[in-house]
Amino acid sequence: MHQIEMVSLDDLVPATHNYRQFIQLWSFHHASKQLKKLEKDNPYKGYGLMRLFKSLLLQFMGDLSDRELERYLQENNAAKWFCGFSLTEPTPDYSVFSKIRTRIGTALLSTIFTDLREQLKQQGVMNEVFSFVDASHLIAKAQLWQERDKAIKEKYEKLNNETLPKVAVDK
């Protein structure tokens, strides 16, 4: 038995959802103006550059791959609402995202993302006092390979807890 019920996507997204808060905090006017310049030859006119940009924004915030983003937009009503898709409208497949990222370009994406970050800072929602970059993980990985090579050179069978103190740079 099929049951038909009239429902609005707007009703399916809770009033307290983060995406609703982002929509209230962010003005996409600047982004829209910048993206409008690229709209004339947009091969994805069915989606519109602003909706695709908002998809990329969700991808960035959620640390999603293109394939994960495709599925996220298919299954997540709040994501559809945020990007401006209807409940039953088909969402882009994963191949569109890399093409649209290339079309927009890293410089323009960076400019728009910076503008959105500045809006959050001006409203007191975000504070950037210090920015730290921790590369110790990268250094540790590189060091581990050197220690492994040293253990092999010294004819140790494998790099383990007994061998490590004999070859490790950082005791």
N, CA and C atoms as an extended XYZ file, in Angstrom:
513
Properties=species:S:1:pos:R:3:atomname:S:1:resname:S:1:resid:I:1 pbc="F F F"
N         0.836       -1.171        0.000 N   MET     1
C         0.000        0.000        0.000 CA  MET     1
C         0.891        1.248        0.000 C   MET     1
N         0.585        2.166       -0.888 N   HIS     2
C         1.317        3.420       -0.971 CA  HIS     2
C         0.513        4.505       -0.272 C   HIS     2
N         1.224        5.267        0.499 N   GLN     3
C         0.574        6.359        1.217 CA  GLN     3
C         1.146        7.665        0.692 C   GLN     3
N         0.300        8.581        0.351 N   ILE     4
C         0.739        9.877       -0.156 CA  ILE     4
C         0.478       10.921        0.917 C   ILE     4
N         1.509       11.721        1.165 N   GLU     5
C         1.387       12.763        2.172 CA  GLU     5
C         2.087       14.007        1.642 C   GLU     5
N         1.460       15.132        1.802 N   MET     6
C         2.074       16.381        1.381 CA  MET     6
C         3.067       16.812        2.463 C   MET     6
N         4.311       16.992        2.055 N   VAL     7
C         5.339       17.389        3.008 CA  VAL     7
C         6.273       18.383        2.337 C   VAL     7
N         6.758       19.296        3.112 N   SER     8
C         7.686       20.310        2.623 CA  SER     8
C         9.081       19.983        3.149 C   SER     8
N        10.069       20.141        2.306 N   LEU     9
C        11.449       19.915        2.740 CA  LEU     9
C        11.794       20.858        3.884 C   LEU     9
N        11.259       22.052        3.838 N   ASP    10
C        11.488       23.026        4.897 CA  ASP    10
C        11.013       22.495        6.257 C   ASP    10
N         9.934       21.721        6.252 N   ASP    11
C         9.409       21.145        7.492 CA  ASP    11
C        10.280       20.008        8.020 C   ASP    11
N        11.067       19.401        7.157 N   LEU    12
C        11.893       18.255        7.554 CA  LEU    12
C        13.220       18.662        8.188 C   LEU    12
N        13.580       19.931        8.057 N   VAL    13
C        14.837       20.419        8.635 CA  VAL    13
C        14.516       21.153        9.931 C   VAL    13
N        14.999       20.631       11.062 N   PRO    14
C        14.681       21.259       12.360 CA  PRO    14
C        15.135       22.719       12.429 C   PRO    14
N        14.412       23.498       13.163 N   ALA    15
C        14.718       24.927       13.311 CA  ALA    15
C        16.090       25.143       13.941 C   ALA    15
N        16.565       24.173       14.705 N   THR    16
C        17.853       24.314       15.394 CA  THR    16
C        19.023       23.730       14.615 C   THR    16
N        18.764       23.253       13.405 N   HIS    17
C        19.834       22.621       12.628 CA  HIS    17
C        20.937       23.631       12.297 C   HIS    17
N        22.185       23.166       12.290 N   ASN    18
C        23.331       24.040       11.997 CA  ASN    18
C        23.208       24.731       10.640 C   ASN    18
N        22.687       24.041        9.645 N   TYR    19
C        22.583       24.648        8.315 CA  TYR    19
C        21.635       25.843        8.328 C   TYR    19
N        20.590       25.783        9.137 N   ARG    20
C        19.691       26.941        9.269 CA  ARG    20
C        20.442       28.115        9.911 C   ARG    20
N        21.277       27.806       10.886 N   GLN    21
C        22.069       28.856       11.535 CA  GLN    21
C        23.055       29.471       10.544 C   GLN    21
N        23.688       28.628        9.721 N   PHE    22
C        24.618       29.156        8.718 CA  PHE    22
C        23.906       30.079        7.736 C   PHE    22
N        22.720       29.684        7.307 N   ILE    23
C        21.958       30.517        6.365 CA  ILE    23
C        21.641       31.873        6.994 C   ILE    23
N        21.360       31.895        8.299 N   GLN    24
C        21.080       33.159        8.985 CA  GLN    24
C        22.348       33.992        9.167 C   GLN    24
N        23.484       33.334        9.375 N   LEU    25
C        24.737       34.051        9.627 CA  LEU    25
C        25.410       34.552        8.355 C   LEU    25
N        25.345       33.751        7.317 N   TRP    26
C        26.065       34.081        6.092 CA  TRP    26
C        25.199       34.828        5.100 C   TRP    26
N        25.818       35.797        4.463 N   SER    27
C        25.211       36.438        3.296 CA  SER    27
C        25.969       35.907        2.082 C   SER    27
N        25.250       35.315        1.162 N   PHE    28
C        25.884       34.771       -0.032 CA  PHE    28
C        25.849       35.777       -1.188 C   PHE    28
N        25.580       37.037       -0.877 N   HIS    29
C        25.490       38.077       -1.915 CA  HIS    29
C        26.810       38.209       -2.681 C   HIS    29
N        27.929       38.315       -1.956 N   HIS    30
C        29.238       38.459       -2.592 CA  HIS    30
C        29.559       37.226       -3.438 C   HIS    30
N        29.300       36.053       -2.889 N   ALA    31
C        29.571       34.803       -3.618 CA  ALA    31
C        28.724       34.740       -4.885 C   ALA    31
N        27.463       35.108       -4.755 N   SER    32
C        26.557       35.084       -5.902 CA  SER    32
C        27.050       36.008       -7.010 C   SER    32
N        27.505       37.189       -6.616 N   LYS    33
C        28.022       38.168       -7.576 CA  LYS    33
C        29.248       37.622       -8.309 C   LYS    33
N        30.151       36.984       -7.539 N   GLN    34
C        31.365       36.418       -8.126 CA  GLN    34
C        31.045       35.251       -9.062 C   GLN    34
N        30.130       34.400       -8.652 N   LEU    35
C        29.787       33.210       -9.438 CA  LEU    35
C        28.972       33.554      -10.678 C   LEU    35
N        28.236       34.662      -10.626 N   LYS    36
C        27.410       35.078      -11.761 CA  LYS    36
C        28.266       35.301      -13.012 C   LYS    36
N        29.518       35.728      -12.800 N   LYS    37
C        30.432       35.957      -13.923 CA  LYS    37
C        30.714       34.664      -14.688 C   LYS    37
N        30.636       33.536      -14.003 N   LEU    38
C        30.920       32.245      -14.633 CA  LEU    38
C        29.661       31.560      -15.161 C   LEU    38
N        28.516       32.110      -14.868 N   GLU    39
C        27.233       31.454      -15.166 CA  GLU    39
C        26.948       31.349      -16.655 C   GLU    39
N        27.464       32.274      -17.471 N   LYS    40
C        27.061       32.316      -18.886 CA  LYS    40
C        27.394       31.032      -19.648 C   LYS    40
N        28.526       30.415      -19.375 N   ASP    41
C        28.892       29.195      -20.088 CA  ASP    41
C        28.820       27.978      -19.178 C   ASP    41
N        27.977       28.045      -18.168 N   ASN    42
C        27.873       26.955      -17.196 CA  ASN    42
C        27.225       25.730      -17.839 C   ASN    42
N        27.970       24.623      -17.951 N   PRO    43
C        27.372       23.417      -18.534 CA  PRO    43
C        26.397       22.738      -17.575 C   PRO    43
N        26.326       23.196      -16.336 N   TYR    44
C        25.452       22.586      -15.333 CA  TYR    44
C        24.325       23.539      -14.946 C   TYR    44
N        23.719       24.184      -15.947 N   LYS    45
C        22.686       25.190      -15.693 CA  LYS    45
C        21.498       24.608      -14.936 C   LYS    45
N        21.254       23.336      -15.087 N   GLY    46
C        20.162       22.706      -14.366 CA  GLY    46
C        20.348       22.782      -12.868 C   GLY    46
N        21.590       22.852      -12.436 N   TYR    47
C        21.871       22.938      -11.005 CA  TYR    47
C        22.118       24.369      -10.557 C   TYR    47
N        22.752       25.158      -11.378 N   GLY    48
C        23.107       26.524      -11.001 CA  GLY    48
C        24.381       26.542      -10.181 C   GLY    48
N        25.225       27.514      -10.442 N   LEU    49
C        26.528       27.582       -9.762 CA  LEU    49
C        26.406       27.800       -8.260 C   LEU    49
N        25.413       28.552       -7.804 N   MET    50
C        25.290       28.794       -6.369 CA  MET    50
C        24.959       27.494       -5.636 C   MET    50
N        24.077       26.689       -6.195 N   ARG    51
C        23.756       25.419       -5.543 CA  ARG    51
C        24.967       24.493       -5.543 C   ARG    51
N        25.720       24.496       -6.626 N   LEU    52
C        26.924       23.659       -6.674 CA  LEU    52
C        27.993       24.191       -5.717 C   LEU    52
N        28.097       25.524       -5.617 N   PHE    53
C        29.049       26.093       -4.664 CA  PHE    53
C        28.674       25.705       -3.235 C   PHE    53
N        27.403       25.801       -2.902 N   LYS    54
C        26.972       25.417       -1.553 CA  LYS    54
C        27.252       23.940       -1.292 C   LYS    54
N        27.152       23.123       -2.327 N   SER    55
C        27.518       21.704       -2.192 CA  SER    55
C        28.999       21.573       -1.853 C   SER    55
N        29.836       22.352       -2.545 N   LEU    56
C        31.278       22.331       -2.265 CA  LEU    56
C        31.572       22.840       -0.855 C   LEU    56
N        30.781       23.804       -0.401 N   LEU    57
C        30.942       24.321        0.950 CA  LEU    57
C        30.643       23.221        1.978 C   LEU    57
N        29.570       22.468        1.753 N   LEU    58
C        29.257       21.338        2.636 CA  LEU    58
C        30.349       20.283        2.579 C   LEU    58
N        30.894       20.077        1.389 N   GLN    59
C        31.974       19.109        1.237 CA  GLN    59
C        33.176       19.522        2.071 C   GLN    59
N        33.506       20.798        2.028 N   PHE    60
C        34.633       21.323        2.796 CA  PHE    60
C        34.376       21.201        4.291 C   PHE    60
N        33.185       21.596        4.719 N   MET    61
C        32.867       21.565        6.146 CA  MET    61
C        32.790       20.136        6.684 C   MET    61
N        32.336       19.206        5.843 N   GLY    62
C        32.194       17.823        6.288 CA  GLY    62
C        33.374       16.938        5.949 C   GLY    62
N        34.399       17.508        5.287 N   ASP    63
C        35.569       16.752        4.870 CA  ASP    63
C        35.145       15.502        4.090 C   ASP    63
N        34.362       15.722        3.048 N   LEU    64
C        33.802       14.637        2.251 CA  LEU    64
C        34.509       14.522        0.909 C   LEU    64
N        34.637       13.308        0.416 N   SER    65
C        35.127       13.099       -0.942 CA  SER    65
C        33.990       13.442       -1.910 C   SER    65
N        34.283       13.486       -3.194 N   ASP    66
C        33.235       13.779       -4.175 CA  ASP    66
C        32.142       12.716       -4.145 C   ASP    66
N        32.528       11.455       -4.033 N   ARG    67
C        31.536       10.374       -3.977 CA  ARG    67
C        30.718       10.435       -2.682 C   ARG    67
N        31.378       10.770       -1.582 N   GLU    68
C        30.656       10.912       -0.319 CA  GLU    68
C        29.676       12.082       -0.386 C   GLU    68
N        30.095       13.163       -1.039 N   LEU    69
C        29.219       14.327       -1.186 CA  LEU    69
C        27.998       13.977       -2.032 C   LEU    69
N        28.206       13.218       -3.100 N   GLU    70
C        27.073       12.800       -3.933 CA  GLU    70
C        26.039       12.057       -3.084 C   GLU    70
N        26.509       11.109       -2.306 N   ARG    71
C        25.594       10.310       -1.471 CA  ARG    71
C        24.967       11.169       -0.358 C   ARG    71
N        25.772       12.061        0.220 N   TYR    72
C        25.293       12.944        1.279 CA  TYR    72
C        24.114       13.784        0.783 C   TYR    72
N        24.255       14.335       -0.414 N   LEU    73
C        23.180       15.156       -0.970 CA  LEU    73
C        21.953       14.318       -1.321 C   LEU    73
N        22.158       13.079       -1.705 N   GLN    74
C        21.027       12.206       -2.020 CA  GLN    74
C        20.235       11.851       -0.773 C   GLN    74
N        20.945       11.646        0.350 N   GLU    75
C        20.316       11.078        1.539 CA  GLU    75
C        20.003       12.073        2.650 C   GLU    75
N        20.592       13.237        2.629 N   ASN    76
C        20.454       14.166        3.745 CA  ASN    76
C        19.522       15.317        3.368 C   ASN    76
N        18.367       15.354        3.997 N   ASN    77
C        17.374       16.392        3.685 CA  ASN    77
C        17.873       17.790        4.030 C   ASN    77
N        18.604       17.915        5.124 N   ALA    78
C        19.127       19.227        5.513 CA  ALA    78
C        20.136       19.729        4.477 C   ALA    78
N        20.945       18.823        3.939 N   ALA    79
C        21.912       19.212        2.909 CA  ALA    79
C        21.181       19.663        1.645 C   ALA    79
N        20.147       18.931        1.269 N   LYS    80
C        19.349       19.339        0.094 CA  LYS    80
C        18.773       20.731        0.326 C   LYS    80
N        18.214       20.936        1.514 N   TRP    81
C        17.610       22.224        1.844 CA  TRP    81
C        18.657       23.340        1.772 C   TRP    81
N        19.826       23.113        2.377 N   PHE    82
C        20.888       24.117        2.412 CA  PHE    82
C        21.312       24.519        0.994 C   PHE    82
N        21.445       23.530        0.129 N   CYS    83
C        21.928       23.794       -1.234 CA  CYS    83
C        20.833       24.274       -2.183 C   CYS    83
N        19.570       24.147       -1.770 N   GLY    84
C        18.472       24.624       -2.603 CA  GLY    84
C        17.878       23.565       -3.513 C   GLY    84
N        18.118       22.290       -3.239 N   PHE    85
C        17.498       21.223       -4.013 CA  PHE    85
C        16.150       20.885       -3.397 C   PHE    85
N        15.228       20.425       -4.235 N   SER    86
C        13.935       19.989       -3.701 CA  SER    86
C        14.064       18.559       -3.188 C   SER    86
N        13.041       18.094       -2.530 N   LEU    87
C        13.060       16.769       -1.916 CA  LEU    87
C        13.215       15.657       -2.951 C   LEU    87
N        12.590       15.797       -4.094 N   THR    88
C        12.610       14.734       -5.105 CA  THR    88
C        13.526       15.030       -6.290 C   THR    88
N        14.093       16.204       -6.327 N   GLU    89
C        14.963       16.602       -7.438 CA  GLU    89
C        16.260       15.798       -7.426 C   GLU    89
N        16.710       15.343       -8.591 N   PRO    90
C        17.992       14.635       -8.619 CA  PRO    90
C        19.144       15.591       -8.267 C   PRO    90
N        20.079       15.099       -7.482 N   THR    91
C        21.257       15.890       -7.101 CA  THR    91
C        22.423       15.497       -8.005 C   THR    91
N        23.458       16.316       -8.080 N   PRO    92
C        24.570       16.041       -8.997 CA  PRO    92
C        25.307       14.747       -8.649 C   PRO    92
N        25.841       14.115       -9.690 N   ASP    93
C        26.682       12.957       -9.412 CA  ASP    93
C        28.097       13.441       -9.123 C   ASP    93
N        28.909       12.557       -8.587 N   TYR    94
C        30.229       12.936       -8.067 CA  TYR    94
C        31.125       13.612       -9.105 C   TYR    94
N        30.990       13.274      -10.382 N   SER    95
C        31.890       13.825      -11.403 CA  SER    95
C        31.687       15.326      -11.595 C   SER    95
N        30.517       15.829      -11.251 N   VAL    96
C        30.221       17.260      -11.414 CA  VAL    96
C        31.080       18.103      -10.471 C   VAL    96
N        31.365       17.585       -9.277 N   PHE    97
C        32.033       18.401       -8.265 CA  PHE    97
C        33.468       18.757       -8.641 C   PHE    97
N        34.210       17.813       -9.183 N   SER    98
C        35.585       18.137       -9.574 CA  SER    98
C        35.583       19.110      -10.755 C   SER    98
N        34.633       18.940      -11.658 N   LYS    99
C        34.555       19.836      -12.821 CA  LYS    99
C        34.179       21.252      -12.398 C   LYS    99
N        33.247       21.356      -11.453 N   ILE   100
C        32.811       22.693      -11.034 CA  ILE   100
C        33.884       23.362      -10.175 C   ILE   100
N        34.617       22.564       -9.403 N   ARG   101
C        35.740       23.123       -8.627 CA  ARG   101
C        36.787       23.710       -9.572 C   ARG   101
N        37.065       22.982      -10.653 N   THR   102
C        38.020       23.465      -11.657 CA  THR   102
C        37.477       24.722      -12.332 C   THR   102
N        36.195       24.715      -12.653 N   ARG   103
C        35.580       25.867      -13.328 CA  ARG   103
C        35.618       27.114      -12.447 C   ARG   103
N        35.286       26.964      -11.186 N   ILE   104
C        35.312       28.114      -10.269 CA  ILE   104
C        36.753       28.535      -10.007 C   ILE   104
N        37.632       27.569       -9.827 N   GLY   105
C        39.055       27.850       -9.603 CA  GLY   105
C        39.376       28.020       -8.125 C   GLY   105
N        40.572       27.629       -7.767 N   THR   106
C        40.973       27.682       -6.359 CA  THR   106
C        41.051       29.111       -5.834 C   THR   106
N        41.454       30.039       -6.681 N   ALA   107
C        41.583       31.433       -6.232 CA  ALA   107
C        40.212       32.003       -5.847 C   ALA   107
N        39.215       31.795       -6.694 N   LEU   108
C        37.883       32.332       -6.402 CA  LEU   108
C        37.254       31.589       -5.225 C   LEU   108
N        37.427       30.270       -5.158 N   LEU   109
C        36.910       29.518       -4.012 CA  LEU   109
C        37.513       30.044       -2.719 C   LEU   109
N        38.808       30.277       -2.740 N   SER   110
C        39.495       30.792       -1.556 CA  SER   110
C        38.961       32.168       -1.173 C   SER   110
N        38.739       33.016       -2.157 N   THR   111
C        38.207       34.359       -1.905 CA  THR   111
C        36.824       34.286       -1.260 C   THR   111
N        35.965       33.419       -1.794 N   ILE   112
C        34.607       33.306       -1.253 CA  ILE   112
C        34.642       32.691        0.142 C   ILE   112
N        35.443       31.638        0.336 N   PHE   113
C        35.555       31.018        1.663 CA  PHE   113
C        36.088       32.033        2.684 C   PHE   113
N        37.046       32.846        2.283 N   THR   114
C        37.598       33.866        3.172 CA  THR   114
C        36.520       34.880        3.537 C   THR   114
N        35.713       35.267        2.564 N   ASP   115
C        34.618       36.200        2.827 CA  ASP   115
C        33.632       35.607        3.837 C   ASP   115
N        33.288       34.340        3.682 N   LEU   116
C        32.359       33.697        4.613 CA  LEU   116
C        32.966       33.611        6.013 C   LEU   116
N        34.253       33.323        6.088 N   ARG   117
C        34.939       33.269        7.384 CA  ARG   117
C        34.946       34.656        8.032 C   ARG   117
N        35.208       35.680        7.257 N   GLU   118
C        35.209       37.054        7.779 CA  GLU   118
C        33.833       37.446        8.307 C   GLU   118
N        32.778       37.002        7.624 N   GLN   119
C        31.424       37.292        8.107 CA  GLN   119
C        31.206       36.679        9.486 C   GLN   119
N        31.672       35.447        9.675 N   LEU   120
C        31.523       34.793       10.982 CA  LEU   120
C        32.329       35.531       12.051 C   LEU   120
N        33.517       35.987       11.688 N   LYS   121
C        34.352       36.722       12.646 CA  LYS   121
C        33.703       38.051       13.022 C   LYS   121
N        33.155       38.773       12.047 N   GLN   122
C        32.515       40.064       12.314 CA  GLN   122
C        31.298       39.928       13.213 C   GLN   122
N        30.624       38.793       13.133 N   GLN   123
C        29.437       38.563       13.959 CA  GLN   123
C        29.791       37.966       15.320 C   GLN   123
N        31.081       37.750       15.559 N   GLY   124
C        31.526       37.231       16.841 CA  GLY   124
C        31.290       35.738       17.027 C   GLY   124
N        30.992       35.034       15.959 N   VAL   125
C        30.745       33.595       16.034 CA  VAL   125
C        32.062       32.819       15.979 C   VAL   125
N        33.044       33.428       15.351 N   MET   126
C        34.335       32.772       15.157 CA  MET   126
C        35.425       33.737       15.596 C   MET   126
N        36.442       33.196       16.212 N   ASN   127
C        37.548       34.020       16.673 CA  ASN   127
C        38.848       33.364       16.259 C   ASN   127
N        39.683       34.105       15.586 N   GLU   128
C        40.990       33.589       15.183 CA  GLU   128
C        42.062       34.416       15.873 C   GLU   128
N        42.518       33.918       16.989 N   VAL   129
C        43.595       34.594       17.691 CA  VAL   129
C        44.927       34.053       17.198 C   VAL   129
N        45.016       32.735       17.161 N   PHE   130
C        46.231       32.069       16.718 CA  PHE   130
C        45.876       30.976       15.718 C   PHE   130
N        46.765       30.758       14.789 N   SER   131
C        46.634       29.618       13.886 CA  SER   131
C        47.894       28.786       14.044 C   SER   131
N        47.715       27.530       14.369 N   PHE   132
C        48.841       26.630       14.547 CA  PHE   132
C        48.838       25.585       13.448 C   PHE   132
N        49.998       25.279       12.966 N   VAL   133
C        50.162       24.197       12.014 CA  VAL   133
C        51.091       23.191       12.666 C   VAL   133
N        50.599       21.984       12.832 N   ASP   134
C        51.378       20.943       13.484 CA  ASP   134
C        51.850       19.960       12.436 C   ASP   134
N        53.145       19.938       12.189 N   ALA   135
C        53.720       19.025       11.206 CA  ALA   135
C        54.441       17.869       11.872 C   ALA   135
N        54.288       17.719       13.175 N   SER   136
C        55.014       16.657       13.874 CA  SER   136
C        54.645       15.285       13.349 C   SER   136
N        53.401       15.105       12.934 N   HIS   137
C        52.979       13.815       12.389 CA  HIS   137
C        53.774       13.504       11.120 C   HIS   137
N        53.943       14.528       10.269 N   LEU   138
C        54.705       14.326        9.034 CA  LEU   138
C        56.158       14.019        9.337 C   LEU   138
N        56.729       14.751       10.286 N   ILE   139
C        58.120       14.521       10.656 CA  ILE   139
C        58.270       13.125       11.249 C   ILE   139
N        57.329       12.744       12.099 N   ALA   140
C        57.384       11.420       12.725 CA  ALA   140
C        57.312       10.328       11.669 C   ALA   140
N        56.460       10.482       10.657 N   LYS   141
C        56.362        9.486        9.590 CA  LYS   141
C        57.680        9.381        8.826 C   LYS   141
N        58.246       10.521        8.470 N   ALA   142
C        59.511       10.513        7.738 CA  ALA   142
C        60.602        9.878        8.590 C   ALA   142
N        60.624       10.205        9.868 N   GLN   143
C        61.613        9.655       10.786 CA  GLN   143
C        61.464        8.139       10.903 C   GLN   143
N        60.228        7.671       10.939 N   LEU   144
C        59.969        6.238       11.061 CA  LEU   144
C        60.551        5.468        9.885 C   LEU   144
N        60.417        6.042        8.686 N   TRP   145
C        60.983        5.372        7.502 CA  TRP   145
C        62.499        5.338        7.588 C   TRP   145
N        63.106        6.419        8.049 N   GLN   146
C        64.571        6.437        8.195 CA  GLN   146
C        65.017        5.397        9.219 C   GLN   146
N        64.277        5.289       10.306 N   GLU   147
C        64.619        4.312       11.338 CA  GLU   147
C        64.439        2.889       10.823 C   GLU   147
N        63.414        2.669       10.035 N   ARG   148
C        63.206        1.349        9.438 CA  ARG   148
C        64.363        1.001        8.517 C   ARG   148
N        64.773        1.976        7.676 N   ASP   149
C        65.897        1.745        6.763 CA  ASP   149
C        67.183        1.457        7.526 C   ASP   149
N        67.393        2.172        8.631 N   LYS   150
C        68.583        1.949        9.449 CA  LYS   150
C        68.551        0.550       10.070 C   LYS   150
N        67.384        0.105       10.533 N   ALA   151
C        67.248       -1.236       11.112 CA  ALA   151
C        67.536       -2.299       10.063 C   ALA   151
N        67.047       -2.107        8.851 N   ILE   152
C        67.315       -3.057        7.764 CA  ILE   152
C        68.801       -3.089        7.455 C   ILE   152
N        69.423       -1.904        7.400 N   LYS   153
C        70.855       -1.809        7.102 CA  LYS   153
C        71.683       -2.519        8.171 C   LYS   153
N        71.247       -2.429        9.427 N   GLU   154
C        71.970       -3.069       10.513 CA  GLU   154
C        71.541       -4.525       10.717 C   GLU   154
N        70.808       -5.053        9.728 N   LYS   155
C        70.419       -6.466        9.680 CA  LYS   155
C        69.438       -6.892       10.772 C   LYS   155
N        68.662       -5.934       11.293 N   TYR   156
C        67.595       -6.322       12.207 CA  TYR   156
C        66.443       -6.827       11.354 C   TYR   156
N        65.787       -7.870       11.822 N   GLU   157
C        64.742       -8.502       11.040 CA  GLU   157
C        63.548       -7.567       10.823 C   GLU   157
N        63.147       -6.855       11.858 N   LYS   158
C        62.026       -5.915       11.727 CA  LYS   158
C        62.169       -4.792       12.752 C   LYS   158
N        61.441       -3.719       12.498 N   LEU   159
C        61.435       -2.584       13.404 CA  LEU   159
C        60.339       -2.824       14.436 C   LEU   159
N        60.746       -3.133       15.666 N   ASN   160
C        59.777       -3.390       16.731 CA  ASN   160
C        60.228       -2.701       18.008 C   ASN   160
N        59.566       -2.972       19.120 N   ASN   161
C        59.871       -2.285       20.380 CA  ASN   161
C        61.276       -2.595       20.905 C   ASN   161
N        61.822       -3.754       20.575 N   GLU   162
C        63.175       -4.090       21.023 CA  GLU   162
C        64.229       -3.444       20.134 C   GLU   162
N        63.961       -3.373       18.859 N   THR   163
C        64.916       -2.826       17.898 CA  THR   163
C        64.902       -1.288       17.900 C   THR   163
N        63.752       -0.704       18.096 N   LEU   164
C        63.595        0.756       17.976 CA  LEU   164
C        64.602        1.554       18.808 C   LEU   164
N        64.849        1.225       20.082 N   PRO   165
C        65.808        2.012       20.847 CA  PRO   165
C        67.227        1.965       20.261 C   PRO   165
N        67.548        0.939       19.514 N   LYS   166
C        68.887        0.809       18.932 CA  LYS   166
C        69.081        1.688       17.703 C   LYS   166
N        67.987        2.020       17.013 N   VAL   167
C        68.108        2.765       15.762 CA  VAL   167
C        67.389        4.117       15.768 C   VAL   167
N        66.549        4.381       16.770 N   ALA   168
C        65.736        5.585       16.793 CA  ALA   168
C        66.586        6.827       17.037 C   ALA   168
N        66.268        7.882       16.300 N   VAL   169
C        66.943        9.161       16.473 CA  VAL   169
C        66.469        9.814       17.771 C   VAL   169
N        65.178        9.763       18.001 N   ASP   170
C        64.588       10.382       19.189 CA  ASP   170
C        64.397        9.305       20.246 C   ASP   170
N        65.272        9.255       21.220 N   LYS   171
C        65.216        8.228       22.263 CA  LYS   171
C        64.076        8.523       23.211 C   LYS   171
